Structure formats: structure tokens, C-alpha cells
Amino acid sequence: MYVDKDRSLYKMLGQVRSTSQVYNTDTIKYVTVMNIHGKDLPALIEGDEHDDIQMGGNMTVRCKDSQMVMAYPSSGAIDRPTVKQILKKL
């Protein structure tokens, strides 16, 4: 397991910590719609120290040669690439 305490790799891959990107209109809409439909929000990992303003993203690494083929830093809390977008990069 790699622990990036100083977020060096995190920053190098274009990741950011941002209150405005995490708590924006799209996120509020998403939470509201989930609540209206009685759906649970994704669970946190038990025992994980949660950083509310740490933006996520998807980093795709090709297994055969360990090459990063897609770096997708999220522009908001619910922004993720589609499976189709990821598979196109492989």
C-alpha cells in the first residue's frame, strides 16, 4: 500500500482540494435526488479518515506495462468518466 501523506502524487496527477468543487449545485442536486428516491449515498470506508474537500478522480493504469493511460481528475464530487471512456484508453 502506498500512503501519499503529503499528497505529492495526488498533486502531480492534477488532483486538488476544493470546497467550491465539492460543495456545488450539482452535488446538492445529486444528494437531493438520492434522498427523494430513498437511495443511500455511497458508504464511507470504515475506519477511513475522510477529507471532505479532497477531490477524487479516476486513474487508469495498464497492467501489462504499468503505464498510466488515463488521468481523469474530477471537476466536481460526482464527476467520473464512463466505463466506455476508460475502455477506449486501453
C-alpha positions, 0 to 999 in steps of 0.5 A: 500500500502506498500512503501519499501523506503529503499528497505529492502524487495526488498533486502531480496527477492534477488532483486538488482540494476544493470546497467550491468543487465539492460543495456545488449545485450539482452535488446538492442536486445529486444528494437531493435526488438520492434522498427523494428516491430513498437511495443511500449515498455511497458508504464511507470506508470504515475506519477511513479518515475522510477529507471532505474537500479532497477531490477524487478522480479516476486513474487508469493504469495498464497492467501489462506495462504499468503505464498510466493511460488515463488521468481523469481528475474530477471537476466536481464530487460526482464527476467520473468518466464512463466505463466506455471512456476508460475502455477506449484508453486501453 
